[in-house]
């Protein structure tokens, strides 16, 4: 009997113990309040790092304390006790400390963010909870790996030998750059594999109004990315030059490299000279003996503002019209890729947030970003408590000094895992104050990789490797003749085809910069909200092309997965459509936009209204070969005598083109440029937006 009683008691005790283990002790009200300060989840976060935003009243004490402690203490006794508990190694500011801009940095709360490193074996959740209990801590963030948008999906990263650079269509091009005819994304004539005429940004007609020269002020685009090769012969004339001689003496001539160091760095608070040399690849802290070449930022920069009409390589969207370059300038803001701490992956958020701050403080008006977080941040609420959000807001508020824009414009690539993400929000692109850019192929369909969703604002050409190498985006990469080191990949030129929303994004940045140069030329200026609205209303719809299926692939831990995508899944999830450079300049310049139906047969178009009363007398229409080809115009008379300005013409292609309407009244010649927009007569969505 006693034996069975003992067994029963043991079983009861075991059950009680099991219950204690399975059901954790309830949190106290104090713990619940403290733990609510912790943003998101530690899953996928980088080890040994936390970021804290402190209460405003704690900043002064911490600044004094860190100055005395050499960067391992806060100066607040209770916080230092908790830092000791987690084994703090470094405690320093997330953002740079720039005394000249201290007031506005304080107003933006940049001085409240601190970066804490400790042993990578320490449990992140325990460390976060320990720090959250301190009343001086307002919020706590984990750090997630920042990734380039496109590295996994860029299938066309090959070196193409152009020889002497001659092309069969060079004589038809607006500039003498020999590779321009291969840039379908600027002017698509439908001759390349699977392409459809007009699936482009309509740049050739836009260049007739402005190619990147302004009224005198520089339009500075901060490329927050891998380094831009400032010595590249097709970029050098359009690189930003730092007017601060003291910073130039430190090597910060064309931008800066933001590395994992604190503000005690001898070369200027974490801002180091650009470094586009080979990057050694480490795995688990051990060198693989391999190197990667940092081409991404240079490729992005070439699309924005490679020098035009210099007889070299490619053209930039806003590259100017002479070999001396234009007024759109590239500021290279390099962040560590891969970011390193003792040659281990991680700690890259410092570079991205400091880049926004540094660029805004030096007058950049556009921030071009082809990177994001693949994990970690999934909601607006989580992103709102994130230092990157504060950095972006700072750029939007304080960027654009001495420019036509009252503030800064921030543009992000949407992401390259569309078949995998299936509409999931990708940050920072999904943040409502930035422009999120998806990618379009050369036939108006979604690029197979592009992310999509109701948070995407618009699209631009991003290429598609399934359409062949030349179905991708051609731009600059590190140049073997001027990079300053020997390449092992056998490249012959400083040009290559890539694909990705990384490549679509700089099309939007380039067009936005081109528009600001034109605005400056016309003496116009805008608020950030006004200019965003102009961009969004300068697009054409691709909804009618979102049908059928196409090949796709995505990366998983198990390798590359081949699949297909249903293009109809992208309907109403690619924003306003594709950005049109000509329409943007027309909107800025007040150029009349006249629509016509594209039926394949004769239609009547009232061009006379472009000239008011003079247009009712009889007009002459000047149609360039580009406009004729682009819209498929035929069967028209250029002289329209006394017909109330009604022009009869056949049109076979949707799109937009620039024509000139002129008249002569009493010996006085009058003329007006007109943007002619041809749209489908039966487009279910109304065609052009």
N, C-alpha and C positions, 0 to 999 in steps of 0.2 A: 504494500500500500504506500509506504513512504517513498519507495523507488518511483512509482508512477507519479506521486505528488511532486517529487523533485523534477521529473521530466517535464511535468506540466508547467511548473514555475519557470524552468529554463526556457521552455518554448514561449511562455508569456513574456519573459524578459527579452528574449531575442526579437519577438514581434515588436515590443516597445522600442527597442534599439533601432530596428529597421524603420519604424515610423519616423523616429527622430532623424535618421539619415535621409530618408526620402522626402521629408517635408522640412525644408529649411526654416530656421527661426524667422518669424515675421520681422520685417524691417520696422524700425522705429520711425516716427514722424520726421525726426531730424535726418535720418538716413535717406528716407524717401525724397526729402527736399534736396539733399546734397546730390544724390545719384541722378536726379533729374537734370543736373547741369551737364551730364555727359552726353555728347552728341553721337548718334549712330552706334555702330557695332564694331567690336575689335576684329571681327572676321575679315581676314585679308589685309589687316593693317600692318604697317611696318613695325618691327620690334624695336624696343628701346627708345621710343619717341612719344611724347605727348605735347600738345600745344594748349596753353591756357590763356583765356581772356580774363584779366583781373578787373576788379571793381574800380571805377574811376578814382575813388579816394585813396586807392592803394598805390597808384602809379608813382607819385613823388617819393614815397618811402622805398619802393622797389628800386627806382633809378639810383637813389643814394646808396642803397644796400649793395646792388650789383657792382657799382663803381668801387666800393671798398673791398668786396669779396673776391674779385678776380673772376667772377662769372659762375660761381657755384652756389651762391646764396641769394635770397630775395631781400634780406634786410628786415623781414617781418618774422618775428620769433615763431609764431605758430606754423607759418608756412614752411620755414626752414626745418622745423622738426619733422614735418611730413616729407620734405625733400630728402632728409636723411634716411627716413624709413624706406624710401624706394631706391636709395643708393644713387643720388643725383651725380652726374658727371659734368654737365654744363647747364647753365640757366642763363639765357640771353634773349634779346628782343627778336621777334620774328621779322619785323620791318626794319629798314635802315633808319639810322638817326641822322637826319640832315637838318642842321640848325637853321638854315635859311628858310626852310619850309615848316618849321616846328609848329607854328600856330595852326596851320590847316591840317597837318598830320594829327595834331591833338584833337581838333574838331571832328576829324573822321574816325577817331578812336584807334588809330594805328599804333599808338604808344601803349595800348593796353594788352597787346598780344606778346606772349613769351613762349619760348621754345625750350623744352626740357629733354635732355638725353640721359639715359641710364643704361644699366646692363641689359643686353638683348635677351637674357634668360629670365628677366623679371616678368611676371604675369601682367599683361597690359591692363586687364580689368581691375586687378587688385591695385595697381598703381593709380589708375584713374579714380577709383573709389576713395583711395587714401587722400588724394589731393582735393577731391570734391568736398571733403568735410571742412575745408578751411573757408571761413567767411569771406576772405579776400578774393576767392576764385568765383568768377561769374559763370564761366562755361569752360568745358574741356573737350578737345577734339583729338581724335586719332589721326595719324597720317597714313594716307593710302598712296600706292605708287602712281605717279603721274606718267602717262604714256603718250608717245607721239601717235597722232591719228593717222594710221596707214602703214606702220612698219610691217605688220603681219600680212597685209593684203596687197602690198605693192608688188605685183607679179612681173612688171615690166622694167624692173631696175637693171637694165642692160646697157652696155656701152655701144653706141652706134657710130660707125666711122662715116662722117659726111664727106670725106675727101676734100675737094676744093670748095664745097659748100654750094655749088651751083644747083639750081632747080629749074625744071622746065617752065615754071610759071613765074619766075622771078620778075620778068618784065611787066607782069600784070599787077604786081604788088604796090601798095602805096609807099613803102619804104624799101631800101636796098638791102635789108638784112636777109641773107641767103636762105635761112631756114623758115622764114615767115610763111611760105606757102604750105608748109607741113603743119601749121598751127590751126587745125580745123576749128578749134574751140573759139578762135577769134572771128573766123569767116568760113562757114561750112558750105562748100559748093556741092556736096553730095557725092563726090568722086571717090572718097576713101571707103574702105570695107564697111558695109552695113550702115553707113552714115546716111542722113537725110538732110537735104539742103535746108539751111536756116537754123539748124540745131546748134546755136552758138550764142555769143553775147552781143552780136551785131556791132562789132568794133570798128570796122573799116569806115562806115558812114559816120560814126561818132568822131573818129579822128579828123574829119573834115571841119568839125567845130572846135575841137581841142584835143591835143595829143599829150598834154601834160605840162604845158607852159601856163603860168598863172599871171596875175597882175604884178607879181614881184615877190610875194611871200612864198616861202617853202611850205609844202604840205608834207609833214613828217609822219611816216608810217613805222611804228615800232613792230618789228617782226620778233615775237616772243617764241623762240624756237631754238633749234640747233644754230650754230653761228652762221652768219652770212659771210662768204668769202669777199672781203672788201677789196682785194686785189684782182678779182675776176675782171678780165678786160671788157666784159659786156655789162658790168655792174658798177665799176669804180666811179664813173662820172655821176652816178645817181646815188652814191652813198652819202648819208648825213655826215657832216663834219662838226664835231663838238666845238662850240665857241669858247669853252672854258679852258684856258691855256694850262691851268694847274692840273685839270683832269687829263688833258692831252699828254702832259708830261708823265702821267702814270700809265699811258698806253690806252686810254679810253677815247680814242679818236673817233671811231665810227660806231661806238656802242660799248657794251660792257658784258662781262661774263660773271654771272652770279653763282657763287660756289658755296659749299658747306663750310662756312666760317662765321664767326660772330663779328660784332662791330669793332672788335679790337684788331681786326685785320689791318696790316700795315699799308695795304694798297688802296684803302678807301672803303671801309665798312662793307666788305663782301663783294664789291665791284672790282673785278679783275679784267685785264685785257682779253679781248676775244681770242679764242683758241680753236682753229678749225683743223688742227692736226689729227692724225689717227688716234682713235680712242681704244685703248687696250680692253679686251673683254675678259671679265672675271666671272667665275662661277664659284659661289660659296667662299669668296675671298681668295681664290687661287686663280692665277692667270691661266688662260687657255692657250696662250701663245698666238691668239688671233686678234685682228684689229677690225674695227668698223670705221668707215669713212662717213663723216658728218655732212652729207649732201642735202639733207631735208630742208634746212633753213635757206640755203642758197637756191634750191629749186623754187621754193615759195617766193623768194624775193624777186627772181627773174620774171615770174608772171606779173608781179605788181609793177616793176619799174626797171626791167633791163633796158639798156640804152638803145633807142631807135635810130635808124638811118645812119649807122656807123659802119656799115658794110660787114658787120660781124654777127654770126649766130642768129639769135632770135630777136623778137621785139617784146617790150613790156607794155602792159595795158596803158600805163601812164608814164612811159619812158621818154617823152619829149619827141621832137621832130628833127633834132640835129645831133651830131656825134658828141656835142658838149653836154648833152643831157637836158633834162627839164627841171621843173620845180618840185616834183614829187621825189622825196628823198627817203632812203631806207636807213632806219636806225636798228642795228642788230642788238637784240637783248637775249643773250645766250643763257640758258639754264643748263645745269649739269645733266647730261644725257649719256650714259646712265648716271644719275646722281650718285655720288660716292661718299662713303664714310669708311675709311680704312679699306678702300677698294671694294666695298660691298654695296649692293644695290639699295637705293633709298634716299631719303632726306632731300627730295627735290622740290618740295613745296616752297622752301625759302627762295629758290631762284625765281619761281613764277610770280610770287607776290611782290618780291622786291623789284622785279622787272616792271610791273605796272606802275609802281611808285616812282622808280627812277625815270621811266619814260615820261610820265606825266609832268614830273618836275623839270623836265628839259624840253617841253613843248610839243611832244608827239600828239597828234590829233586822232590817229587811228591805231588801234592795237589789233594786230593780226595774230590769231591763235589757232594752230592746228594740233591741239593736244587736249587731253581730258582725263577723266577718271573712269576706268572700266568697272570699278567696284567701289563700295563704301557709301557714297552719297547717292540716295535714290529719291529724295523728296525735296520740295521747296523749303520745308521747315528745317531739314537738316542742313541744306546749303546756306540758309539764312544765318546760321550760327557758325559759319566757316570763315577763316581769314581770307580765302580767295574772294569771297563775296565782298568783303570790305575793300580789298585791293581793286577790284573791278569798279566798285562805286567811287573810289578815290579817283581813278582814271577818268570816269565819265564826268565827274564834277570838276576836276582841275586840269584835265588835258586840254590841248588845243589852244594854248596861249599864242597870240599873234597869228591867228588863222581865221578863215571864214566861219568856223564852227565854234560856238560858245560852249565848249566842253569837249569831251572825247567820245569817240565811237568805238565800241568793242565788238569784234566779229570772231566767231568760233566755228570750227568744223563740227558737224553733227556727230560724226563717228562712222566706223567702217565695219560694224558687225550687225548690219540690218537683218540678215536672215536669222541671226541668233537672238538679237535683242527684241525684235518684233514690236517695235513701237515704244520700248522702255525709254524713260527719260535719261539722257546722258548729260552729266554736268561737267564743266560749267555751261555748255551750250544751251541747256534747257532753262537757264536763268532768264527771266523775262526782260531784263534790261540789255541783253546782248542780242546780236543777230546770229541765229543758228543756220548754218548753210549745209544743205544736202547736196548730193552729186547727181548729175545727169550724164548719160552717154550721148554718143554722136547721132543718135536717132530719136532723141527726145524722151527715151525711156529712162527709168531710174538706173543708175549704175548699180551693178549687182550687189555691191557691198554697202550701199548707203543706208545709214540709219534714217528713221522716219518717225513721224508722230505729230500730234497736234501742237507740239512745241517747236517744230521746225518752221523757220520763217520764209525761206526761199531756197532755190537751188541755183547751181551754176555748173558748167562742164567740169566733170571730175574724171572722165575717162572710163574705159572698161576693157580689161585685158582680153576678154573673150572676143573682142573685135580686132584683135591683132595689136602688134606693138604700136602702130601709128594711130590706133584708136584711143591711145592714152594721151597724157598731157606733156608736151615738150617744153622744157625750160632749162635753165642753167643748173649745173652741179659743180663741184670743186674742179677747178681747171688744172690739168696736169702741168701746164707750163708756168703757172704763177702761184701755185698753192704753197710752194716752199718745201716740199718733201717728195719722196719717191713713192708712187703708187705701186701696189702689187697686183692690181686687178686688170692691168693691161689697157686701161682706158686711153682713147686717142684724143678725145675732145672734152670740153667742159660743158657738155649738153647731154640730156637724157630724157627718156619718157618715164614718168611715174603715173600712178593712178591713186585715187583716194579722195575722200572729202577734204583731206589735207590740201589737195590740188584745186578743189572747187572753191575753198574758202578764200585764197588769195585773188581769185577772179572778182569776188565781191569787194575785197579790200582795194584792189586796183581800180575798179569802176568807181567806188566811193571816193578814192583819192583823185581820180580824173574829174569827177563832178565838182569836188571842192576847188581844184585848180581852175576850172571853168567859172565857178562862182566868183572866185577872187578876181579873175579877169574881167568879169562883168560888174564887180563892185557889190556883190550880194553876200549876205551872211545869214546863218541859220542857228536856231537852237538844236540840240541833239535830237529832241523829239520831232521837230519839224523835218530834219534831214532824214531821220529814220522813215518817216511817212513818205517822203519823196522816193526813197529807195524802194519801199514796198509797193508803191504805185507805179513803178517803172519796170514792170515785169510782164511776161507773157505766159499764158496758161499752157501746161503740158498735160492737162487732165485727159484730153481725148486720146492720148498715146498710152495711157495707163491701162493696158489690156494685154492678154496673152501671158506667156511664160518666157523666162530666159534662164540661162545657166548661171550658177552662183556657187560660192564656196565660203566656208568660214573655218576658223581655227578653234580647236578644242584641246584639252590636255592629252587627248588620244591622237592628235594630229589634224591634218586638213580633211574636212568633210565636204565632198562635192554634193550639190543639191540643185534645185531649181527654185525660182521665186515666181509668185503670181503677181504680175504688175498691178492688177486691180486692187491688191491689198494696200497700195500706196495712195489711192485716191483720197483727196482732201487731207493728206498727211505730208505733203511736200510744200506747204506754205502757199505763197502767192504765185509760185511758178518760177521761171528762169529770169534772172536780172538781165535787162536790155540796156546796154550803154547808151545807145542813141536816144531811147526814151527818157533816160535820166537827164541827159544834157538838154533835151527838148524841154523837159519840165523846168529845169533850172533857167534856161534861156528864154522861156516864154514863147517858144516856137510853136506855131499851130500844129496840132495833131488832127489829121483828117482820116476817118475810117472808111473802108470800102469792103464790100463783100467779095469773097474769093469763090467764084462759081465755076471757073473754067470757060465762061462765055462773057460776052460784053456786059459791062455794068456802067452806070453813070455815076460820076464823082463830081461833086461841086467844089472845084478848086478855086473858083472865083472868090469865095468868101474869105480866102486868105488875104486878098487885097482890098477888101471893102468895096466901095463904089467903083474903084478902078478895075476891079476884077469882072465887072459886068460888061465891059466894053470889048473884050477880046484879049486873050492872054496867050503867052508862050510858055510851054512847059519844058524844062530842061531835065532830062532823065539820064543819069549816068549809067554806064555799062553795069556797074555793081548793082544799082537799083533795079535795072531791067532783069538781070539774072536772078537777083534775090527774090523778087516777087513774081518772076515768070511773066513779065508784062509783054504784050504784043498787040498788034492791030490798032495802034493809036496814032493820032496826029498830034505833033507837038505844037502846032499852031491852032488855036481855037478862036476863030473870028466871030465876034458878036453873037455868041450863044449863051450869054449869061454865065460864062465861066464853067459850063458843064463839059466835063471831059469823059469821052467814051473810050474804054480800054478793056482788054482781056487780061485776067489775072489767074494764074494757076497755083501760086505758092502763098501760103500764109506767112506773115512776118511784117517787118517794118523797114522802110528805106527813106532816104532823104532825097527830095526833088526840089527844084526851084521854080517858082511861078513868077512871071514878070509881065509887065504891060508898059505901054507908052501912051501917055495922055498929054496932048498939047505940047509934045516935044520933051516932056519930062519922063524919064525912065524910073519905074518903081519895080522892086522885086522883093520876094519873101521866100525864105527857106520854109519848107513844109515837110513834116514827117508823115508819110503815107503809111497807114496801118491796114494791112489786109487780114481779115479774119474769116473764118469759116462761116458760111451762111447758116449752117444748121448746128453750130456748136451747142451742145446741151448746157454748157456752163456759161454761155455768153461769150466765149472766145477770150479775147484780151481783157485783162483786168485793168 
